[in-house]
């Protein structure tokens, strides 16, 4: 019978940091394959966009193709940022959402959409704009800055000052 404190040899050789590194490598491989696939989609979209420029010219279709290409470029940039910094950029994600909504509005036409959808679109764009503004004031937690810890430390310092001044 084995001692309860002793573990099998395969558990001893399994190191948590090696496992995490291996999983991160697999995840990076998935993101790289997404980048390659997205790049292929961008090439196909670029081909279709140039074909749509041939007569007869449909401005709505050309505009939709251009905006869709911009969305693909922003998604590609989002994946590249993820590979470089191991985080999803809030700013780029919000920009993709804004351009996607504007593309739909332009393609469908504001005059052809019900007023409730226009109102919902405006509300969504307003929320996205607020997110873009608020993210400037938020410290980047990925770089080691922990806003909750900083708030707790400030609270402790203020509590000590109140205690010292109160007695």
ZADO-1210 file (C-alpha; in nm, 4 decimals, padded with zeros to 6 digits):
<atoms>
<atom x="00.0000" y="00.0000" z="00.0000" code="UNK" pos="1"/>
<atom x="00.1330" y="00.3452" z="-00.0917" code="UNK" pos="2"/>
<atom x="00.1829" y="00.6174" z="00.1609" code="UNK" pos="3"/>
<atom x="-00.0883" y="00.8851" z="00.1342" code="UNK" pos="4"/>
<atom x="00.1791" y="01.1589" z="00.1162" code="UNK" pos="5"/>
<atom x="00.3601" y="00.9992" z="-00.1736" code="UNK" pos="6"/>
<atom x="00.2208" y="01.0639" z="-00.5164" code="UNK" pos="7"/>
<atom x="00.2715" y="00.8715" z="-00.8389" code="UNK" pos="8"/>
<atom x="00.5799" y="00.9605" z="-01.0389" code="UNK" pos="9"/>
<atom x="00.3819" y="01.1111" z="-01.3283" code="UNK" pos="10"/>
<atom x="00.2290" y="01.3680" z="-01.0940" code="UNK" pos="11"/>
<atom x="00.5735" y="01.4688" z="-00.9714" code="UNK" pos="12"/>
<atom x="00.6945" y="01.5229" z="-01.3255" code="UNK" pos="13"/>
<atom x="00.3881" y="01.7262" z="-01.4135" code="UNK" pos="14"/>
<atom x="00.4772" y="02.0839" z="-01.3471" code="UNK" pos="15"/>
<atom x="00.1977" y="02.3391" z="-01.3413" code="UNK" pos="16"/>
<atom x="00.4013" y="02.6054" z="-01.5216" code="UNK" pos="17"/>
<atom x="00.4855" y="02.3617" z="-01.8030" code="UNK" pos="18"/>
<atom x="00.1179" y="02.2726" z="-01.8365" code="UNK" pos="19"/>
<atom x="00.0169" y="02.6386" z="-01.8475" code="UNK" pos="20"/>
<atom x="00.2854" y="02.7136" z="-02.1072" code="UNK" pos="21"/>
<atom x="00.1693" y="02.4202" z="-02.3196" code="UNK" pos="22"/>
<atom x="-00.1929" y="02.5358" z="-02.3032" code="UNK" pos="23"/>
<atom x="-00.0912" y="02.8914" z="-02.3923" code="UNK" pos="24"/>
<atom x="00.1022" y="02.7560" z="-02.6912" code="UNK" pos="25"/>
<atom x="-00.2049" y="02.5637" z="-02.8080" code="UNK" pos="26"/>
<atom x="-00.4154" y="02.8771" z="-02.7619" code="UNK" pos="27"/>
<atom x="-00.1642" y="03.0827" z="-02.9615" code="UNK" pos="28"/>
<atom x="-00.1828" y="02.8175" z="-03.2346" code="UNK" pos="29"/>
<atom x="-00.5602" y="02.8555" z="-03.2458" code="UNK" pos="30"/>
<atom x="-00.5308" y="03.2356" z="-03.2689" code="UNK" pos="31"/>
<atom x="-00.2674" y="03.2057" z="-03.5434" code="UNK" pos="32"/>
<atom x="-00.4977" y="02.9755" z="-03.7406" code="UNK" pos="33"/>
<atom x="-00.7773" y="03.2306" z="-03.6943" code="UNK" pos="34"/>
<atom x="-00.5423" y="03.5001" z="-03.8285" code="UNK" pos="35"/>
<atom x="-00.4601" y="03.2904" z="-04.1343" code="UNK" pos="36"/>
<atom x="-00.8283" y="03.2157" z="-04.1966" code="UNK" pos="37"/>
<atom x="-00.9234" y="03.5806" z="-04.1516" code="UNK" pos="38"/>
<atom x="-00.6473" y="03.6854" z="-04.3893" code="UNK" pos="39"/>
<atom x="-00.7856" y="03.4453" z="-04.6529" code="UNK" pos="40"/>
<atom x="-01.1350" y="03.5894" z="-04.6023" code="UNK" pos="41"/>
<atom x="-00.9921" y="03.9411" z="-04.6447" code="UNK" pos="42"/>
<atom x="-00.8290" y="03.8439" z="-04.9759" code="UNK" pos="43"/>
<atom x="-01.1582" y="03.6952" z="-05.1014" code="UNK" pos="44"/>
<atom x="-01.3474" y="04.0058" z="-04.9838" code="UNK" pos="45"/>
<atom x="-01.0966" y="04.2333" z="-05.1575" code="UNK" pos="46"/>
<atom x="-01.1483" y="04.0396" z="-05.4815" code="UNK" pos="47"/>
<atom x="-01.5275" y="04.0712" z="-05.4503" code="UNK" pos="48"/>
<atom x="-01.4951" y="04.4422" z="-05.3737" code="UNK" pos="49"/>
<atom x="-01.2966" y="04.5059" z="-05.6919" code="UNK" pos="50"/>
<atom x="-01.5501" y="04.3028" z="-05.8920" code="UNK" pos="51"/>
<atom x="-01.8310" y="04.5176" z="-05.7470" code="UNK" pos="52"/>
<atom x="-01.6525" y="04.8271" z="-05.8800" code="UNK" pos="53"/>
<atom x="-01.7168" y="04.7102" z="-06.2361" code="UNK" pos="54"/>
<atom x="-02.0198" y="04.8559" z="-06.4151" code="UNK" pos="55"/>
<atom x="-02.3048" y="04.8667" z="-06.3367" code="UNK" pos="56"/>
<atom x="-02.1892" y="05.0328" z="-06.0185" code="UNK" pos="57"/>
<atom x="-02.4002" y="04.9805" z="-05.7070" code="UNK" pos="58"/>
<atom x="-02.2823" y="05.2364" z="-05.4491" code="UNK" pos="59"/>
<atom x="-02.4596" y="05.0663" z="-05.1599" code="UNK" pos="60"/>
<atom x="-02.2876" y="04.7360" z="-05.2379" code="UNK" pos="61"/>
<atom x="-01.9462" y="04.9019" z="-05.2801" code="UNK" pos="62"/>
<atom x="-01.9871" y="05.0873" z="-04.9508" code="UNK" pos="63"/>
<atom x="-02.0938" y="04.7666" z="-04.7752" code="UNK" pos="64"/>
<atom x="-01.7901" y="04.5826" z="-04.9158" code="UNK" pos="65"/>
<atom x="-01.5503" y="04.8584" z="-04.8070" code="UNK" pos="66"/>
<atom x="-01.6957" y="04.8713" z="-04.4561" code="UNK" pos="67"/>
<atom x="-01.6885" y="04.4922" z="-04.4303" code="UNK" pos="68"/>
<atom x="-01.3213" y="04.5003" z="-04.5311" code="UNK" pos="69"/>
<atom x="-01.2555" y="04.7543" z="-04.2554" code="UNK" pos="70"/>
<atom x="-01.4298" y="04.5257" z="-04.0053" code="UNK" pos="71"/>
<atom x="-01.2101" y="04.2359" z="-04.1149" code="UNK" pos="72"/>
<atom x="-00.8969" y="04.4507" z="-04.0804" code="UNK" pos="73"/>
<atom x="-01.0002" y="04.5538" z="-03.7282" code="UNK" pos="74"/>
<atom x="-01.0687" y="04.1914" z="-03.6321" code="UNK" pos="75"/>
<atom x="-00.7266" y="04.0974" z="-03.7664" code="UNK" pos="76"/>
<atom x="-00.5722" y="04.3768" z="-03.5598" code="UNK" pos="77"/>
<atom x="-00.7604" y="04.2473" z="-03.2537" code="UNK" pos="78"/>
<atom x="-00.6096" y="03.9021" z="-03.3033" code="UNK" pos="79"/>
<atom x="-00.2598" y="04.0454" z="-03.3523" code="UNK" pos="80"/>
<atom x="-00.2910" y="04.2476" z="-03.0310" code="UNK" pos="81"/>
<atom x="-00.4028" y="03.9315" z="-02.8549" code="UNK" pos="82"/>
<atom x="-00.0957" y="03.7446" z="-02.9785" code="UNK" pos="83"/>
<atom x="00.1372" y="04.0261" z="-02.8730" code="UNK" pos="84"/>
<atom x="-00.0105" y="04.1151" z="-02.5349" code="UNK" pos="85"/>
<atom x="-00.2187" y="03.8070" z="-02.4427" code="UNK" pos="86"/>
<atom x="-00.5284" y="04.0215" z="-02.3906" code="UNK" pos="87"/>
<atom x="-00.8280" y="04.1394" z="-02.5873" code="UNK" pos="88"/>
<atom x="-00.8154" y="04.5109" z="-02.6594" code="UNK" pos="89"/>
<atom x="-01.1374" y="04.6736" z="-02.5411" code="UNK" pos="90"/>
<atom x="-01.0820" y="04.9721" z="-02.7672" code="UNK" pos="91"/>
<atom x="-01.0413" y="04.7651" z="-03.0836" code="UNK" pos="92"/>
<atom x="-01.3373" y="04.5420" z="-02.9923" code="UNK" pos="93"/>
<atom x="-01.5585" y="04.8484" z="-02.9402" code="UNK" pos="94"/>
<atom x="-01.4372" y="04.9975" z="-03.2685" code="UNK" pos="95"/>
<atom x="-01.5291" y="04.6741" z="-03.4495" code="UNK" pos="96"/>
<atom x="-01.8761" y="04.6855" z="-03.2935" code="UNK" pos="97"/>
<atom x="-01.9261" y="05.0482" z="-03.3940" code="UNK" pos="98"/>
<atom x="-01.8144" y="04.9934" z="-03.7535" code="UNK" pos="99"/>
<atom x="-02.0335" y="04.6801" z="-03.7772" code="UNK" pos="100"/>
<atom x="-02.3421" y="04.8687" z="-03.6635" code="UNK" pos="101"/>
<atom x="-02.2686" y="05.1615" z="-03.8931" code="UNK" pos="102"/>
<atom x="-02.2209" y="04.9223" z="-04.1833" code="UNK" pos="103"/>
<atom x="-02.5665" y="04.7756" z="-04.1251" code="UNK" pos="104"/>
<atom x="-02.7202" y="05.1219" z="-04.0993" code="UNK" pos="105"/>
<atom x="-02.5547" y="05.2333" z="-04.4230" code="UNK" pos="106"/>
<atom x="-02.6402" y="04.9136" z="-04.6115" code="UNK" pos="107"/>
<atom x="-03.0042" y="04.9070" z="-04.5042" code="UNK" pos="108"/>
<atom x="-03.0529" y="05.2823" z="-04.5096" code="UNK" pos="109"/>
<atom x="-03.1780" y="05.4851" z="-04.2148" code="UNK" pos="110"/>
<atom x="-03.4995" y="05.5801" z="-04.3919" code="UNK" pos="111"/>
<atom x="-03.5913" y="05.2157" z="-04.4546" code="UNK" pos="112"/>
<atom x="-03.5577" y="05.1087" z="-04.0906" code="UNK" pos="113"/>
<atom x="-03.8271" y="05.1344" z="-03.8237" code="UNK" pos="114"/>
<atom x="-03.7840" y="05.4102" z="-03.5679" code="UNK" pos="115"/>
<atom x="-03.7458" y="05.1616" z="-03.2820" code="UNK" pos="116"/>
<atom x="-03.4456" y="05.0028" z="-03.4523" code="UNK" pos="117"/>
<atom x="-03.2933" y="05.3440" z="-03.5176" code="UNK" pos="118"/>
<atom x="-03.3453" y="05.4332" z="-03.1510" code="UNK" pos="119"/>
<atom x="-03.1883" y="05.1041" z="-03.0380" code="UNK" pos="120"/>
<atom x="-02.8955" y="05.1601" z="-03.2741" code="UNK" pos="121"/>
<atom x="-02.8410" y="05.5098" z="-03.1363" code="UNK" pos="122"/>
<atom x="-02.8517" y="05.3787" z="-02.7796" code="UNK" pos="123"/>
<atom x="-02.6011" y="05.1050" z="-02.8664" code="UNK" pos="124"/>
<atom x="-02.3657" y="05.3531" z="-03.0336" code="UNK" pos="125"/>
<atom x="-02.3941" y="05.5828" z="-02.7314" code="UNK" pos="126"/>
<atom x="-02.3010" y="05.2976" z="-02.4966" code="UNK" pos="127"/>
<atom x="-02.0058" y="05.2071" z="-02.7197" code="UNK" pos="128"/>
<atom x="-01.8893" y="05.5700" z="-02.7193" code="UNK" pos="129"/>
<atom x="-01.9103" y="05.5777" z="-02.3386" code="UNK" pos="130"/>
<atom x="-01.7046" y="05.2562" z="-02.3259" code="UNK" pos="131"/>
<atom x="-01.4380" y="05.4167" z="-02.5449" code="UNK" pos="132"/>
<atom x="-01.4243" y="05.7173" z="-02.3129" code="UNK" pos="133"/>
<atom x="-01.4317" y="05.5193" z="-01.9864" code="UNK" pos="134"/>
<atom x="-01.1558" y="05.2789" z="-02.0911" code="UNK" pos="135"/>
<atom x="-00.9107" y="05.5714" z="-02.0971" code="UNK" pos="136"/>
<atom x="-00.9599" y="05.6238" z="-01.7224" code="UNK" pos="137"/>
<atom x="-00.9387" y="05.2548" z="-01.6314" code="UNK" pos="138"/>
<atom x="-00.5889" y="05.1322" z="-01.5503" code="UNK" pos="139"/>
<atom x="-00.4722" y="04.8352" z="-01.7535" code="UNK" pos="140"/>
<atom x="-00.4976" y="04.5409" z="-01.5132" code="UNK" pos="141"/>
<atom x="-00.2864" y="04.3185" z="-01.7398" code="UNK" pos="142"/>
<atom x="00.0298" y="04.5166" z="-01.6681" code="UNK" pos="143"/>
<atom x="00.0261" y="04.4416" z="-01.2976" code="UNK" pos="144"/>
<atom x="-00.1885" y="04.7317" z="-01.1831" code="UNK" pos="145"/>
<atom x="-00.4661" y="04.6037" z="-00.9620" code="UNK" pos="146"/>
<atom x="-00.7265" y="04.8791" z="-00.9074" code="UNK" pos="147"/>
<atom x="-00.8976" y="04.6868" z="-00.6266" code="UNK" pos="148"/>
<atom x="-00.5720" y="04.6534" z="-00.4318" code="UNK" pos="149"/>
<atom x="-00.4998" y="05.0224" z="-00.4790" code="UNK" pos="150"/>
<atom x="-00.8469" y="05.1158" z="-00.3508" code="UNK" pos="151"/>
<atom x="-00.8004" y="04.8870" z="-00.0501" code="UNK" pos="152"/>
<atom x="-00.4601" y="05.0427" z="00.0272" code="UNK" pos="153"/>
<atom x="-00.6070" y="05.3941" z="00.0035" code="UNK" pos="154"/>
<atom x="-00.8889" y="05.2889" z="00.2344" code="UNK" pos="155"/>
<atom x="-00.6420" y="05.1487" z="00.4883" code="UNK" pos="156"/>
<atom x="-00.4277" y="05.4656" z="00.4790" code="UNK" pos="157"/>
<atom x="-00.7345" y="05.6878" z="00.5215" code="UNK" pos="158"/>
<atom x="-00.8634" y="05.4670" z="00.8039" code="UNK" pos="159"/>
<atom x="-00.5270" y="05.4971" z="00.9832" code="UNK" pos="160"/>
<atom x="-00.5281" y="05.8765" z="00.9409" code="UNK" pos="161"/>
<atom x="-00.8806" y="05.8989" z="01.0836" code="UNK" pos="162"/>
<atom x="-00.7843" y="05.6739" z="01.3733" code="UNK" pos="163"/>
<atom x="-00.4693" y="05.8809" z="01.4492" code="UNK" pos="164"/>
<atom x="-00.6523" y="06.2146" z="01.4235" code="UNK" pos="165"/>
<atom x="-00.9544" y="06.0918" z="01.6187" code="UNK" pos="166"/>
<atom x="-00.7596" y="05.9921" z="01.9313" code="UNK" pos="167"/>
</atoms>
